[in-house]
Every structure is written in structure tokens, then in C-alpha cells.
Amino acid sequence: MTPDISVVIPVYNEARVLPELMLRVATALNAGDRSYEVIFVDDGSTDGSLALLTAAATRDPHVVVVELQRNFGQHAAIFAGFEHVRGDYIVTLDADLQNPPEEISRLIAKLDEGFDAVGGWRRQRCDSPLRKLPSRVINLVMSRATGVALNDYGCMLRAYRRPVVEAMRKCGEVSSFIPALANLFAKRVCEVEVGHAERTAGASKYSLARLIRLNFDLMTGFSLFPIQAVSFAGVLMALAGFGFGAFLLVARLALGAEWAAQGVFTLFAVLFVFLGVQTFALGVIGEYIGRIYLEVRRRPRFLVRCVHGRVDEA
């Protein structure tokens, strides 16, 4: 029997929270009147998570476990789950229990209203300012790149209609950000305010450095704005340099060589600023070239080692 709802949960070293996660997900889904399946994607865990998941798949017919060959990252793991979903509604959820599984029903209700994609909005986030600030930047960049203004692109508690997921599966890029990609194919998109809890066990998989790298990846993957902005900045710097050079020439003629010599030190300071901007520009160009390099190799997003549990692709 084909389920109505498919829940995809990527798992990487979350053994300490998995028992509670599985219980709460099952309780939340059993409270409704729809059939469901829960697809856990083990993303190369080394802490015993896989053993817990395979045991659950053995005793619970609703559970399917997709075991990846190694750690490929959160979004690649979700794409691996998308390859095995059968429901008309697909929900994604992190395994760390910071987003309550009990909120799934609220997202499903929005899909019933006719929306194609529904995102969770963590209005009251239980994270440090070092986590919130990069998230705000990502939200602004993604809103501009996709043309869909949302408050929280980083929340992985999201729900999609199956045609949106099928469209994402057809996209061949190796690296992609699922919430932003979905909004390129969804006609009606909305957000639902959801709860957010502090992490009770384990550690976040996103350090500040990784969030910064993710932000660069998002900018180069969905928009030409960064490289266009750098080009515009280059024009402004050229005009500013020309104007400052003309100013020094006039000052030399009007005030003498001694004053103009003092102005040279100011020119050096300005040149250092220009050099910094040029170095940043090279970095942005390098991000685009690096992305092209990754894409032309056409390596797979993930490699599935084994699938555990009931797998009926009817």
C-alpha cells in the first residue's frame, strides 16, 4: 500500500536521541488518520546510530533505513531519502529533536490548503548569536536569489508536494540547498511558525566556519549577484582611484610638492583597501570556478550501501 506521507530524516551520529526521536515521530504520525512511512538516512554514522535504525526497521513496517557508503552531508542524505519516498506529501526533519516532530501535522494541514511547499519558521530560536547571524545572512541571500521572501531558510522541518520533490530529483547539480531549490519549482509557498528547542544531546554538525562556507556555496549556486556586485565595486574603485589621482595632481600644482607628498601616504592607505577588495573579488570568482569544477566531474551526490526494511516501490 502506498503511504500518504513520507518523512525523510537524515541521521549522522545521533544515537543518544534516536530512541526518543523514533517514539515521538511515530506518536505524532499515528495521531493522524493517514498512512505514512519514515525514511531514515544514515549518513555514515560511527556511534551506533545505524544499529538502532536497522533494529527499528526490523520491528516496524513503517520504517525504512537508507545506509550511505560514507558521510556525504545533510542535503545529499535528504536527496538519498527522496529517491525512496512513495508518499504524496514529503516531510523533511532533522534528527536532533530541536524541531519538534509534533509540528508535522501543522505543515501537512497547509499542504491540504493547496500550498506546494511549506517551511518551518523558528521565530524563537534557541541558538547562540554566532549561529543566528549567519542564518540571517543566508535568509536574505536566498530570498533575493529565489524571489521568495522567507524568514527561515535554515529550518529543515519542511513539507512538499510530490511534484516539487520530483522536480528537485531531476536537478543534476552535485551541491544544492534543498529549501531554496524547492522554491524554484513551487508555485505556492508559505511558512508556519514552529517550536525550537535546545539540543539536549550530541553536537551540532554546523560550525561557524561551515556556515560561512555554506553561505558562499548558496550565493554561487543560486545567484550571479555576488560576482555582479564585485564587478560594480571594481568600477567604483577605478573611478575613485582616478578621482583621487586627479585630486593629488591639483593639490601638487596649487599647494606645492610638500603637501602632495603627504597625500601619497593617504593614497597608499586607499590602495590597501582596494587590494583587499580585489582579493575578495578573486575569492568570489574562485567560488564560481570551483563550483563549475565540481559540476563538470559529474560525480554522484551520494552512494547507497544498503537499504533496510520494507522497500516497496510500487
C-alpha positions as CSV (number, residue, x, y, z in Angstrom):
1,M,0.0,0.0,0.0
2,T,1.3,3.4,-1.0
3,P,1.6,5.7,2.0
4,D,0.1,9.2,2.1
5,I,3.0,10.8,3.9
6,S,6.8,10.2,3.7
7,V,9.1,11.6,6.4
8,V,12.8,11.8,5.5
9,I,15.2,12.2,8.4
10,P,19.0,12.4,7.8
11,V,21.0,10.9,10.7
12,Y,24.6,11.4,11.5
13,N,25.9,10.3,14.9
14,E,22.6,10.9,16.8
15,A,22.4,7.6,18.8
16,R,21.7,9.4,22.0
17,V,18.5,11.0,20.7
18,L,17.3,8.3,18.3
19,P,15.1,6.3,20.7
20,E,13.1,9.5,21.7
21,L,13.1,10.7,18.1
22,M,11.6,7.5,16.8
23,L,9.0,7.4,19.6
24,R,7.9,11.0,19.1
25,V,7.7,10.7,15.3
26,A,5.6,7.5,15.5
27,T,3.3,9.0,18.1
28,A,2.8,12.2,16.0
29,L,2.1,10.3,12.8
30,N,-0.2,7.7,14.4
31,A,-2.3,10.5,15.8
32,G,-3.4,11.3,12.3
33,D,-5.7,9.3,10.0
34,R,-3.2,8.9,7.2
35,S,-0.8,6.2,6.3
36,Y,2.9,7.0,6.4
37,E,6.5,5.8,6.1
38,V,9.6,7.1,7.9
39,I,12.8,7.0,5.9
40,F,15.9,7.4,8.0
41,V,19.1,8.1,6.0
42,D,22.2,7.0,7.9
43,D,24.9,9.4,6.6
44,G,27.9,7.4,7.6
45,S,27.3,7.4,11.4
46,T,30.1,5.9,13.6
47,D,28.4,6.0,17.0
48,G,25.9,3.1,16.8
49,S,23.1,5.0,15.1
50,L,22.9,2.6,12.3
51,A,22.3,-0.4,14.6
52,L,19.5,1.4,16.3
53,L,17.9,2.3,13.0
54,T,18.2,-1.2,11.5
55,A,16.6,-2.7,14.6
56,A,13.7,-0.3,14.3
57,A,13.3,-1.2,10.6
58,T,13.1,-4.9,11.6
59,R,10.3,-4.4,14.1
60,D,8.3,-1.5,12.5
61,P,7.0,-1.8,8.9
62,H,6.7,1.9,8.7
63,V,10.5,2.4,8.9
64,V,12.9,2.2,6.1
65,V,16.7,2.8,6.6
66,V,18.9,4.0,3.7
67,E,22.5,3.4,4.6
68,L,25.0,5.5,2.7
69,Q,28.5,4.4,2.0
70,R,30.1,7.3,3.9
71,N,29.3,10.8,5.2
72,F,28.0,12.9,2.3
73,G,26.4,15.7,4.1
74,Q,22.9,16.6,5.2
75,H,21.4,17.7,1.9
76,A,22.9,14.8,0.0
77,A,21.4,12.5,2.6
78,I,18.0,14.1,2.1
79,F,18.3,13.6,-1.7
80,A,19.0,9.9,-1.0
81,G,15.8,9.8,1.0
82,F,13.9,11.4,-1.8
83,E,14.9,8.5,-4.1
84,H,12.9,6.2,-1.9
85,V,9.8,8.2,-0.9
86,R,6.4,7.0,-2.1
87,G,4.0,9.4,-0.4
88,D,2.2,12.3,-2.0
89,Y,3.3,14.6,0.8
90,I,7.0,14.6,1.7
91,V,8.3,16.0,5.0
92,T,12.0,16.6,6.0
93,L,13.1,16.7,9.6
94,D,16.4,16.9,11.4
95,A,17.2,14.1,13.8
96,D,18.4,16.3,16.7
97,L,14.9,17.0,18.1
98,Q,15.4,20.8,18.0
99,N,12.4,20.9,15.7
100,P,9.5,19.0,17.4
101,P,8.1,16.1,15.3
102,E,4.7,17.1,16.7
103,E,4.7,20.1,14.4
104,I,4.4,17.8,11.3
105,S,0.6,17.9,11.3
106,R,0.6,21.7,11.0
107,L,2.7,21.6,7.9
108,I,0.5,18.8,6.4
109,A,-2.5,21.0,7.0
110,K,-1.0,23.8,5.0
111,L,-0.4,21.3,2.1
112,D,-4.0,20.4,2.3
113,E,-4.9,24.0,1.8
114,G,-3.2,23.9,-1.6
115,F,0.4,25.1,-0.9
116,D,3.2,23.3,-2.8
117,A,5.9,23.9,-0.2
118,V,5.7,24.7,3.5
119,G,8.6,25.8,5.6
120,G,9.0,25.9,9.3
121,W,9.9,29.3,10.9
122,R,11.8,29.2,14.1
123,R,10.8,32.6,15.3
124,Q,12.1,31.9,18.8
125,R,15.4,30.2,18.2
126,C,17.4,28.5,21.0
127,D,20.7,29.2,19.4
128,S,23.7,31.5,20.1
129,P,24.1,34.8,18.3
130,L,27.0,33.2,16.3
131,R,24.5,30.8,14.8
132,K,21.7,33.4,14.3
133,L,23.8,36.0,12.4
134,P,25.0,33.7,9.6
135,S,21.4,32.4,9.3
136,R,20.1,35.9,8.8
137,V,22.6,36.4,6.0
138,I,21.6,33.2,4.4
139,N,17.9,34.1,4.6
140,L,18.5,37.4,2.9
141,V,20.6,35.9,0.2
142,M,18.2,33.1,-0.5
143,S,15.2,35.4,-0.5
144,R,16.9,37.6,-3.2
145,A,18.1,34.7,-5.2
146,T,14.9,32.7,-5.4
147,G,12.5,35.6,-5.4
148,V,10.6,34.0,-2.4
149,A,11.0,36.1,0.8
150,L,11.0,33.7,3.8
151,N,12.1,34.3,7.3
152,D,13.9,30.9,7.8
153,Y,15.5,29.0,5.0
154,G,17.7,27.1,7.5
155,C,14.9,25.2,9.2
156,M,14.8,21.7,7.8
157,L,11.3,21.0,9.1
158,R,9.6,21.4,5.8
159,A,6.9,19.8,3.7
160,Y,6.5,19.4,-0.1
161,R,4.1,18.1,-2.6
162,R,5.4,15.2,-4.6
163,P,5.8,17.1,-7.9
164,V,8.1,19.5,-6.2
165,V,10.3,16.7,-4.9
166,E,10.3,15.0,-8.3
167,A,11.5,18.3,-9.9
168,M,14.3,18.5,-7.4
169,R,15.4,14.9,-8.1
170,K,15.8,15.8,-11.7
171,C,18.3,18.6,-11.0
172,G,21.7,17.2,-11.6
173,E,23.9,19.6,-9.6
174,V,26.1,17.9,-7.1
175,S,25.8,20.6,-4.4
176,S,22.4,22.1,-3.7
177,F,20.4,23.7,-0.9
178,I,17.1,22.0,-0.8
179,P,14.8,24.7,0.7
180,A,15.9,27.2,-1.9
181,L,15.8,24.7,-4.7
182,A,12.3,23.7,-3.8
183,N,11.1,27.3,-4.0
184,L,12.2,27.5,-7.6
185,F,9.6,24.8,-8.5
186,A,6.8,25.6,-6.0
187,K,4.0,27.9,-7.1
188,R,2.5,28.5,-3.7
189,V,4.9,28.7,-0.7
190,C,4.3,29.6,2.9
191,E,5.8,29.4,6.3
192,V,4.4,28.1,9.6
193,E,5.8,29.2,12.9
194,V,7.2,26.1,14.7
195,G,8.8,25.4,18.0
196,H,12.6,25.2,18.5
197,A,14.3,23.5,21.5
198,E,17.8,23.5,22.7
199,R,19.9,20.5,21.7
200,T,19.8,18.0,24.6
201,A,22.5,15.6,23.3
202,G,25.2,15.4,20.7
203,A,26.8,18.3,18.9
204,S,25.8,20.5,16.1
205,K,27.2,19.4,12.7
206,Y,27.4,23.0,11.5
207,S,30.3,25.0,12.9
208,L,30.7,28.7,12.3
209,A,33.3,28.1,9.6
210,R,31.0,25.5,7.9
211,L,28.1,28.0,8.0
212,I,30.3,30.6,6.3
213,R,31.3,28.1,3.6
214,L,27.6,27.1,3.2
215,N,26.8,30.8,2.6
216,F,29.3,31.1,-0.1
217,D,28.1,27.9,-1.7
218,L,24.5,29.2,-1.6
219,M,25.4,32.5,-3.2
220,T,27.3,30.9,-6.1
221,G,24.7,28.2,-6.5
222,F,21.6,30.3,-6.9
223,S,22.6,33.8,-8.0
224,L,25.1,35.8,-10.1
225,F,24.6,38.8,-7.7
226,P,28.0,38.3,-5.8
227,I,30.1,38.5,-9.0
228,Q,28.0,41.3,-10.4
229,A,28.4,43.2,-7.1
230,V,32.2,42.7,-7.3
231,S,32.2,44.0,-10.9
232,F,30.3,47.1,-9.8
233,A,32.7,47.6,-6.9
234,G,35.6,47.4,-9.4
235,V,34.1,50.2,-11.4
236,L,33.6,52.3,-8.3
237,M,37.2,51.7,-7.2
238,A,38.5,52.7,-10.7
239,L,36.5,55.9,-10.6
240,A,37.6,56.6,-7.0
241,G,41.3,56.0,-7.9
242,F,41.1,58.2,-11.0
243,G,39.4,61.0,-8.9
244,F,42.0,60.7,-6.1
245,G,44.8,60.8,-8.6
246,A,43.4,64.0,-10.1
247,F,43.0,65.5,-6.6
248,L,46.7,64.9,-5.8
249,L,47.7,66.4,-9.2
250,V,45.7,69.6,-8.5
251,A,47.0,69.7,-4.9
252,R,50.6,69.5,-6.1
253,L,50.0,72.4,-8.5
254,A,48.1,74.5,-6.1
255,L,49.8,73.7,-2.7
256,G,53.2,72.6,-3.7
257,A,55.1,69.3,-3.7
258,E,55.5,69.0,0.1
259,W,51.7,68.8,0.6
260,A,51.3,66.4,-2.3
261,A,53.9,64.1,-0.8
262,Q,51.9,63.9,2.4
263,G,48.9,62.9,0.3
264,V,50.8,59.9,-1.1
265,F,50.6,58.2,2.3
266,T,46.8,58.5,2.1
267,L,47.0,57.1,-1.4
268,F,48.8,54.1,0.0
269,A,46.1,53.5,2.6
270,V,43.4,53.7,-0.1
271,L,45.4,51.3,-2.3
272,F,45.5,48.7,0.6
273,V,41.7,48.9,0.8
274,F,41.4,48.4,-3.0
275,L,43.8,45.5,-2.7
276,G,41.6,43.9,-0.1
277,V,38.5,44.3,-2.3
278,Q,40.4,42.8,-5.3
279,T,41.5,39.8,-3.2
280,F,37.9,39.3,-2.2
281,A,36.8,39.5,-5.8
282,L,39.3,36.8,-6.7
283,G,37.8,34.7,-3.9
284,V,34.3,35.1,-5.3
285,I,35.4,34.2,-8.8
286,G,37.2,31.2,-7.4
287,E,34.0,30.1,-5.7
288,Y,32.2,30.1,-9.1
289,I,35.1,28.3,-10.8
290,G,35.3,25.8,-8.1
291,R,31.6,25.1,-8.4
292,I,31.9,24.6,-12.1
293,Y,34.8,22.2,-11.5
294,L,32.7,20.1,-9.1
295,E,29.8,20.0,-11.5
296,V,31.7,19.0,-14.7
297,R,33.1,16.0,-12.9
298,R,29.5,14.7,-12.6
299,R,30.3,12.6,-9.5
300,P,27.2,11.3,-7.7
301,R,25.7,13.2,-4.8
302,F,25.7,10.0,-2.7
303,L,26.3,6.3,-2.8
304,V,23.8,3.9,-1.1
305,R,25.4,0.9,0.5
306,C,22.2,-0.8,1.6
307,V,18.5,-0.3,2.2
308,H,17.0,-1.9,5.3
309,G,13.3,-2.5,5.9
310,R,10.3,-2.7,3.8
311,V,11.0,-1.2,0.3
312,D,8.0,-1.4,-2.0
313,E,8.5,1.0,-4.9
314,A,5.0,0.3,-6.3
